[in-house]
Amino acid sequence: MRNILITVMMVVVVIVMFNTIISKDTTGTKDQILTQGASANTSIGALKP
């Protein structure tokens, strides 16, 4: 029973960490990657051969 409780609590901690670090609205990792990717696409598109 104790092992199941520890496992469930660890899963909850991982979910909370994912939500606060990765998927946060404007300061999360996902949004930063999208912003920098868009900036890189703009820079690449502005290059002239």
KOLVEXSE-184050 format. One record per residue: x, y, z of N, C-alpha, C, CB in turn; residue number from 0. Coordinates in Angstrom, 2 decimals. Glycine has a CB too. Layout:
<nxx=X nyy=Y nzz=Z caxx=X cayy=Y cazz=Z cxx=X cyy=Y czz=Z cbxx=X cbyy=Y cbzz=Z pos=NUM>
...
END
This chain:
<nxx=0.83 nyy=-1.19 nzz=0.00 caxx=0.00 cayy=0.00 cazz=0.00 cxx=0.87 cyy=1.26 czz=0.00 cbxx=-0.94 cbyy=0.00 cbzz=1.22 pos=0>
<nxx=1.94 nyy=1.22 nzz=0.77 caxx=2.83 cayy=2.37 cazz=0.85 cxx=3.50 cyy=2.64 czz=-0.50 cbxx=3.88 cbyy=2.16 cbzz=1.93 pos=1>
<nxx=3.87 nyy=1.60 nzz=-1.22 caxx=4.51 cayy=1.76 cazz=-2.53 cxx=3.57 cyy=2.41 czz=-3.52 cbxx=4.98 cbyy=0.41 cbzz=-3.06 pos=2>
<nxx=2.31 nyy=2.05 nzz=-3.48 caxx=1.32 cayy=2.64 cazz=-4.38 cxx=1.16 cyy=4.13 czz=-4.07 cbxx=-0.05 cbyy=1.90 cbzz=-4.26 pos=3>
<nxx=1.10 nyy=4.48 nzz=-2.81 caxx=0.95 cayy=5.87 cazz=-2.41 cxx=2.15 cyy=6.70 czz=-2.88 cbxx=0.79 cbyy=5.98 cbzz=-0.89 pos=4>
<nxx=3.34 nyy=6.18 nzz=-2.70 caxx=4.55 cayy=6.90 cazz=-3.13 cxx=4.54 cyy=7.07 czz=-4.65 cbxx=5.82 cbyy=6.14 cbzz=-2.69 pos=5>
<nxx=4.15 nyy=6.04 nzz=-5.37 caxx=4.09 cayy=6.13 cazz=-6.82 cxx=3.09 cyy=7.17 czz=-7.28 cbxx=3.73 cbyy=4.77 cbzz=-7.41 pos=6>
<nxx=1.92 nyy=7.19 nzz=-6.69 caxx=0.89 cayy=8.16 cazz=-7.05 cxx=1.36 cyy=9.58 czz=-6.74 cbxx=-0.43 cbyy=7.86 cbzz=-6.31 pos=7>
<nxx=1.99 nyy=9.77 nzz=-5.60 caxx=2.48 cayy=11.09 cazz=-5.24 cxx=3.58 cyy=11.56 czz=-6.19 cbxx=3.00 cbyy=11.09 cbzz=-3.80 pos=8>
<nxx=4.44 nyy=10.66 nzz=-6.62 caxx=5.48 cayy=11.02 cazz=-7.57 cxx=4.89 cyy=11.41 czz=-8.92 cbxx=6.45 cbyy=9.87 cbzz=-7.75 pos=9>
<nxx=3.87 nyy=10.71 nzz=-9.35 caxx=3.20 cayy=11.05 cazz=-10.62 cxx=2.57 cyy=12.44 czz=-10.51 cbxx=2.11 cbyy=9.99 cbzz=-10.97 pos=10>
<nxx=1.95 nyy=12.73 nzz=-9.40 caxx=1.34 cayy=14.05 cazz=-9.20 cxx=2.42 cyy=15.14 czz=-9.24 cbxx=0.57 cbyy=14.11 cbzz=-7.86 pos=11>
<nxx=3.55 nyy=14.90 nzz=-8.61 caxx=4.64 cayy=15.88 cazz=-8.62 cxx=5.14 cyy=16.12 czz=-10.04 cbxx=5.79 cbyy=15.41 cbzz=-7.71 pos=12>
<nxx=5.29 nyy=15.06 nzz=-10.81 caxx=5.75 cayy=15.20 cazz=-12.19 cxx=4.75 cyy=16.00 czz=-13.01 cbxx=5.96 cbyy=13.81 cbzz=-12.84 pos=13>
<nxx=3.48 nyy=15.77 nzz=-12.84 caxx=2.45 cayy=16.51 cazz=-13.57 cxx=2.49 cyy=17.99 czz=-13.20 cbxx=1.05 cbyy=15.92 cbzz=-13.28 pos=14>
<nxx=2.61 nyy=18.28 nzz=-11.92 caxx=2.67 cayy=19.68 cazz=-11.48 cxx=3.92 cyy=20.36 czz=-12.03 cbxx=2.66 cbyy=19.77 cbzz=-9.94 pos=15>
<nxx=5.05 nyy=19.68 nzz=-11.99 caxx=6.28 cayy=20.25 cazz=-12.52 cxx=6.16 cyy=20.51 czz=-14.02 cbxx=7.47 cbyy=19.33 cbzz=-12.24 pos=16>
<nxx=5.56 nyy=19.58 nzz=-14.74 caxx=5.38 cayy=19.77 cazz=-16.19 cxx=4.54 cyy=21.01 czz=-16.46 cbxx=4.71 cbyy=18.53 cbzz=-16.83 pos=17>
<nxx=3.46 nyy=21.15 nzz=-15.71 caxx=2.57 cayy=22.29 cazz=-15.93 cxx=3.24 cyy=23.62 czz=-15.58 cbxx=1.30 cbyy=22.12 cbzz=-15.11 pos=18>
<nxx=4.07 nyy=23.65 nzz=-14.57 caxx=4.68 cayy=24.92 cazz=-14.17 cxx=5.94 cyy=25.25 czz=-14.97 cbxx=5.02 cbyy=24.89 cbzz=-12.71 pos=19>
<nxx=6.63 nyy=24.26 nzz=-15.49 caxx=7.89 cayy=24.54 cazz=-16.20 cxx=7.69 cyy=24.56 czz=-17.71 cbxx=8.94 cbyy=23.49 cbzz=-15.83 pos=20>
<nxx=7.02 nyy=23.57 nzz=-18.24 caxx=6.92 cayy=23.42 cazz=-19.69 cxx=5.76 cyy=24.22 czz=-20.27 cbxx=6.77 cbyy=21.96 cbzz=-20.06 pos=21>
<nxx=4.56 nyy=24.05 nzz=-19.74 caxx=3.39 cayy=24.60 cazz=-20.40 cxx=2.89 cyy=25.92 czz=-19.84 cbxx=2.32 cbyy=23.63 cbzz=-20.33 pos=22>
<nxx=3.67 nyy=26.60 nzz=-19.07 caxx=3.22 cayy=27.89 cazz=-18.54 cxx=2.96 cyy=28.85 czz=-19.71 cbxx=4.27 cbyy=28.50 cbzz=-17.57 pos=23>
<nxx=1.98 nyy=29.72 nzz=-19.55 caxx=1.48 cayy=30.54 cazz=-20.66 cxx=2.56 cyy=31.32 czz=-21.41 cbxx=0.45 cbyy=31.50 cbzz=-20.15 pos=24>
<nxx=3.19 nyy=32.26 nzz=-20.76 caxx=4.12 cayy=33.13 cazz=-21.49 cxx=5.58 cyy=32.89 czz=-21.14 cbxx=3.79 cbyy=34.55 cbzz=-21.22 pos=25>
<nxx=5.86 nyy=32.27 nzz=-20.02 caxx=7.26 cayy=32.09 cazz=-19.61 cxx=7.68 cyy=30.63 czz=-19.63 cbxx=7.48 cbyy=32.65 cbzz=-18.23 pos=26>
<nxx=6.84 nyy=29.76 nzz=-20.11 caxx=7.19 cayy=28.34 cazz=-20.15 cxx=8.16 cyy=28.02 czz=-21.26 cbxx=5.95 cbyy=27.51 cbzz=-20.30 pos=27>
<nxx=8.77 nyy=26.86 nzz=-21.16 caxx=9.74 cayy=26.43 cazz=-22.15 cxx=9.12 cyy=26.32 czz=-23.53 cbxx=10.34 cbyy=25.10 cbzz=-21.74 pos=28>
<nxx=7.91 nyy=25.81 nzz=-23.61 caxx=7.24 cayy=25.64 cazz=-24.90 cxx=7.09 cyy=26.99 czz=-25.61 cbxx=5.87 cbyy=24.98 cbzz=-24.72 pos=29>
<nxx=6.64 nyy=28.01 nzz=-24.90 caxx=6.44 cayy=29.32 cazz=-25.51 cxx=7.77 cyy=29.94 czz=-25.92 cbxx=5.70 cbyy=30.25 cbzz=-24.54 pos=30>
<nxx=8.81 nyy=29.74 nzz=-25.12 caxx=10.12 cayy=30.28 cazz=-25.47 cxx=10.67 cyy=29.62 czz=-26.73 cbxx=11.11 cbyy=30.08 cbzz=-24.31 pos=31>
<nxx=10.47 nyy=28.31 nzz=-26.87 caxx=10.92 cayy=27.61 cazz=-28.07 cxx=10.16 cyy=28.11 czz=-29.29 cbxx=10.74 cbyy=26.09 cbzz=-27.91 pos=32>
<nxx=8.85 nyy=28.31 nzz=-29.16 caxx=8.06 cayy=28.81 cazz=-30.28 cxx=8.49 cyy=30.21 czz=-30.68 cbxx=6.57 cbyy=28.79 cbzz=-29.92 pos=33>
<nxx=8.76 nyy=31.07 nzz=-29.69 caxx=9.18 cayy=32.44 cazz=-29.98 cxx=10.53 cyy=32.45 czz=-30.69 cbxx=9.25 cbyy=33.26 cbzz=-28.68 pos=34>
<nxx=11.49 nyy=31.70 nzz=-30.17 caxx=12.81 cayy=31.68 cazz=-30.79 cxx=12.78 cyy=31.02 czz=-32.16 cbxx=13.80 cbyy=30.96 cbzz=-29.89 pos=35>
<nxx=11.93 nyy=30.03 nzz=-32.33 caxx=11.78 cayy=29.38 cazz=-33.64 cxx=11.21 cyy=30.34 czz=-34.67 cbxx=10.88 cbyy=28.15 cbzz=-33.54 pos=36>
<nxx=10.22 nyy=31.13 nzz=-34.27 caxx=9.65 cayy=32.12 cazz=-35.18 cxx=10.69 cyy=33.17 czz=-35.55 cbxx=8.41 cbyy=32.79 cbzz=-34.55 pos=37>
<nxx=11.48 nyy=33.58 nzz=-34.59 caxx=12.55 cayy=34.55 cazz=-34.86 cxx=13.58 cyy=33.96 czz=-35.83 cbxx=13.23 cbyy=34.97 cbzz=-33.54 pos=38>
<nxx=13.94 nyy=32.72 nzz=-35.64 caxx=14.90 cayy=32.06 cazz=-36.54 cxx=14.31 cyy=31.94 czz=-37.95 cbxx=15.29 cbyy=30.66 cbzz=-36.00 pos=39>
<nxx=13.04 nyy=31.60 nzz=-38.06 caxx=12.40 cayy=31.50 cazz=-39.37 cxx=12.40 cyy=32.85 czz=-40.08 cbxx=10.97 cbyy=30.98 cbzz=-39.23 pos=40>
<nxx=12.15 nyy=33.91 nzz=-39.34 caxx=12.17 cayy=35.25 cazz=-39.92 cxx=13.57 cyy=35.61 czz=-40.41 cbxx=11.69 cbyy=36.28 cbzz=-38.90 pos=41>
<nxx=14.57 nyy=35.30 nzz=-39.61 caxx=15.96 cayy=35.59 cazz=-40.01 cxx=16.37 cyy=34.80 czz=-41.23 cbxx=16.91 cbyy=35.30 cbzz=-38.86 pos=42>
<nxx=16.00 nyy=33.54 nzz=-41.28 caxx=16.34 cayy=32.69 cazz=-42.42 cxx=15.61 cyy=33.17 czz=-43.67 cbxx=15.99 cbyy=31.21 cbzz=-42.14 pos=43>
<nxx=14.35 nyy=33.56 nzz=-43.50 caxx=13.57 cayy=34.06 cazz=-44.64 cxx=14.10 cyy=35.37 czz=-45.19 cbxx=12.12 cbyy=34.24 cbzz=-44.25 pos=44>
<nxx=14.79 nyy=36.15 nzz=-44.36 caxx=15.31 cayy=37.44 cazz=-44.80 cxx=16.63 cyy=37.30 czz=-45.56 cbxx=15.50 cbyy=38.36 cbzz=-43.61 pos=45>
<nxx=17.24 nyy=36.13 nzz=-45.52 caxx=18.51 cayy=35.94 cazz=-46.24 cxx=18.28 cyy=35.97 czz=-47.74 cbxx=19.18 cbyy=34.61 cbzz=-45.83 pos=46>
<nxx=19.19 nyy=36.59 nzz=-48.45 caxx=19.09 cayy=36.64 cazz=-49.90 cxx=20.24 cyy=35.85 czz=-50.50 cbxx=19.11 cbyy=38.11 cbzz=-50.41 pos=47>
<nxx=19.96 nyy=35.01 nzz=-51.47 caxx=21.03 cayy=34.19 cazz=-52.07 cxx=21.96 cyy=35.02 czz=-52.93 cbxx=20.43 cbyy=33.07 cbzz=-52.89 pos=48>
END
